[in-house]
Structures are given as C-alpha cells and as structure tokens.
Amino acid sequence: MTGENAQESTDLTAPENVERGEQVYDRITSGQCQNVTAELDAAYGHAPERG
C-alpha cells in the first residue's frame, strides 16, 4: 500500500465491544470523560495516531 495507512477495523457489534462502548457513553453523558478520543482508543485497543 503506497501512501495509505493500514487500519484494522473493529467489529463494534460484537457483544464485548457494545459493552465497552456503553461504558464510555455512560462516562461521557455523566461528565466523567475528559477526553473522548482517548477513552474510545483505550476501550477498543487502538493506539493514538502520531502526527
């Protein structure tokens, strides 16, 4: 792949991922979440992109 970032997709419909997403959503709606991107990256095992 020339000039493209290979990105592994996450099945957001898998039961364990739905549960993780709900936990992050609950933190967002309750005001406990300071950084949505970081929380989602941590929940789904993605490393932050480097610029």
Sequence and secondary structure as in RCSB ss.txt:
>XXXX:A:sequence
MTGENAQESTDLTAPENVERGEQVYDRITSGQCQNVTAELDAAYGHAPERG
>XXXX:A:secstr
  S        TTSHHHHHHHHHHHHHHHHT  S HHHHHHHHHT      
